[in-house]
Amino acid sequence: MSPSETPSDTLAVRPDTPAPRRIAQRRADTERLLTEERHLWLASNGPRPHMIPLSYVFDGGVITMLTRRSGRTGRNLAANGRARVAFGSAADVVLIDGIAELTDPAEAPPEMRARYARLPLDPDRVPDAVGVCLVPHRVLAWRSLAEVQDRLIMDDGIWLA
């Protein structure tokens, strides 16, 4: 690899790989996935980084989840808030980065409580429950090596298409 090449420049794309989607199509596919799926992987960073599967709801701007405040994820998010959610498989990847805001379900306004009610963890029966609200800040999406180079579709909270 020459000094001017990046690792993605040297990746060989198979001839039978579908043509890369335009960024606008990747955005539409990502928004559809956020609306239709119900589960994601949430990664949190801390002294002991952690990743867990969670159910979520998406209202068009915020990804809302519930977890336990005393668990490793709750502790990591309370310490620094940095989070990444992951969807898909190795052949269809969506990664979303943002800062998670923790909320007390008991003090949530009615519209937030309605979102919590759609999740399997019942905050009324789990006193240690904490709401996790993530506003996407950076989104990466790709389906093949042909899309890896242009995988960034949202940066600094702004869709690139």
C-alpha positions as CSV (number, residue, x, y, z in Angstrom):
1,M,0.0,0.0,0.0
2,S,1.4,3.4,-1.0
3,P,1.5,6.2,1.6
4,S,-1.3,8.0,-0.2
5,E,-3.7,5.0,-0.2
6,T,-6.1,4.3,2.6
7,P,-7.1,0.8,3.6
8,S,-10.4,1.1,1.8
9,D,-8.6,2.0,-1.5
10,T,-6.9,-1.3,-1.5
11,L,-9.9,-3.5,-0.9
12,A,-10.8,-5.6,-3.9
13,V,-14.5,-5.6,-4.8
14,R,-15.8,-8.8,-6.3
15,P,-17.1,-8.5,-9.9
16,D,-20.5,-9.9,-8.8
17,T,-21.0,-7.3,-6.1
18,P,-24.1,-5.1,-6.7
19,A,-23.5,-1.5,-7.6
20,P,-23.2,0.7,-4.5
21,R,-26.3,2.5,-3.4
22,R,-26.4,6.3,-3.5
23,I,-26.2,8.0,-0.1
24,A,-29.9,9.0,-0.4
25,Q,-30.9,5.4,-0.8
26,R,-28.8,4.4,2.2
27,R,-30.4,7.1,4.2
28,A,-33.9,5.8,3.2
29,D,-32.9,2.2,3.9
30,T,-31.5,3.3,7.4
31,E,-34.7,5.3,8.3
32,R,-36.8,2.3,7.2
33,L,-34.7,0.0,9.4
34,L,-35.0,2.3,12.4
35,T,-38.8,2.4,12.0
36,E,-39.4,-1.3,11.3
37,E,-36.8,-3.1,13.5
38,R,-37.3,-3.5,17.2
39,H,-33.9,-4.7,18.4
40,L,-30.4,-3.3,18.3
41,W,-27.0,-3.8,19.9
42,L,-26.0,-0.9,22.3
43,A,-22.3,-0.5,23.0
44,S,-21.2,1.8,25.9
45,N,-17.7,2.9,26.8
46,G,-16.2,2.9,30.2
47,P,-13.6,1.1,32.4
48,R,-15.2,-2.1,31.1
49,P,-16.7,-1.4,27.6
50,H,-20.0,-3.3,27.2
51,M,-22.4,-4.3,24.4
52,I,-25.9,-5.6,24.9
53,P,-29.0,-6.3,22.8
54,L,-32.0,-4.1,23.6
55,S,-35.4,-3.4,22.3
56,Y,-36.0,0.2,21.2
57,V,-38.5,2.6,19.7
58,F,-37.7,5.3,17.2
59,D,-39.8,8.5,16.9
60,G,-38.1,9.9,13.8
61,G,-35.3,11.6,15.8
62,V,-34.6,9.8,19.0
63,I,-33.8,6.1,19.7
64,T,-35.4,5.2,23.1
65,M,-34.4,2.2,25.1
66,L,-34.6,1.0,28.7
67,T,-31.9,-0.7,30.7
68,R,-30.9,-1.0,34.4
69,R,-29.2,1.9,36.0
70,S,-27.0,-0.4,38.1
71,G,-25.9,-2.6,35.2
72,R,-22.6,-2.1,33.4
73,T,-24.3,-0.3,30.5
74,G,-26.2,2.1,32.8
75,R,-23.0,2.8,34.7
76,N,-20.9,3.4,31.6
77,L,-23.5,5.8,30.1
78,A,-23.9,7.7,33.3
79,A,-20.1,8.2,33.3
80,N,-19.6,9.6,29.8
81,G,-22.8,9.1,27.7
82,R,-20.9,7.9,24.6
83,A,-22.8,5.2,22.8
84,R,-22.9,3.3,19.6
85,V,-25.9,1.2,18.3
86,A,-25.5,-1.4,15.7
87,F,-27.9,-3.1,13.3
88,G,-27.8,-5.7,10.7
89,S,-25.3,-8.3,9.7
90,A,-21.8,-8.2,8.2
91,A,-23.5,-8.0,4.8
92,D,-25.8,-5.1,5.7
93,V,-24.3,-2.8,8.4
94,V,-25.7,0.3,10.1
95,L,-23.7,1.9,13.0
96,I,-25.1,5.0,14.8
97,D,-23.0,7.1,17.3
98,G,-24.3,9.6,19.7
99,I,-24.5,10.8,23.3
100,A,-27.1,9.0,25.4
101,E,-29.2,10.9,27.8
102,L,-30.4,8.9,30.8
103,T,-33.9,9.7,32.1
104,D,-35.9,8.6,35.1
105,P,-39.0,6.8,33.8
106,A,-41.0,7.9,36.9
107,E,-40.4,11.6,36.0
108,A,-41.0,11.2,32.3
109,P,-43.7,13.3,30.5
110,P,-46.7,11.4,29.1
111,E,-45.3,11.1,25.6
112,M,-42.1,9.5,26.9
113,R,-44.0,7.1,29.1
114,A,-46.0,6.1,26.1
115,R,-42.7,5.2,24.3
116,Y,-41.5,3.2,27.4
117,A,-44.8,1.3,27.4
118,R,-43.9,-0.1,24.0
119,L,-40.7,-1.7,25.4
120,P,-40.5,-5.1,27.2
121,L,-38.8,-3.8,30.3
122,D,-41.6,-2.3,32.5
123,P,-40.2,0.6,34.5
124,D,-43.2,0.4,36.8
125,R,-42.1,-3.1,37.9
126,V,-38.3,-2.6,37.7
127,P,-37.3,0.1,40.1
128,D,-33.7,0.2,38.7
129,A,-34.9,1.0,35.2
130,V,-33.4,4.0,33.4
131,G,-34.4,5.4,30.1
132,V,-31.7,5.8,27.4
133,C,-32.4,8.4,24.8
134,L,-30.0,8.6,21.9
135,V,-30.0,11.2,19.2
136,P,-28.0,10.1,16.2
137,H,-24.9,12.2,15.7
138,R,-23.0,10.1,13.1
139,V,-24.4,7.2,10.9
140,L,-22.4,4.7,8.9
141,A,-24.2,2.3,6.5
142,W,-22.9,-0.1,3.9
143,R,-23.8,-3.4,2.3
144,S,-20.6,-4.4,0.5
145,L,-17.0,-3.4,0.0
146,A,-18.2,-1.3,-2.8
147,E,-20.0,1.0,-0.3
148,V,-17.3,1.0,2.5
149,Q,-15.5,4.1,1.1
150,D,-18.6,6.3,1.3
151,R,-20.2,4.7,4.3
152,L,-20.7,8.0,6.2
153,I,-24.3,9.1,5.7
154,M,-24.8,11.4,8.7
155,D,-22.2,13.6,10.3
156,D,-22.5,16.0,13.2
157,G,-26.3,15.3,13.3
158,I,-26.8,16.3,9.6
159,W,-27.8,13.8,6.9
160,L,-25.4,14.0,4.0
161,A,-28.3,13.3,1.5
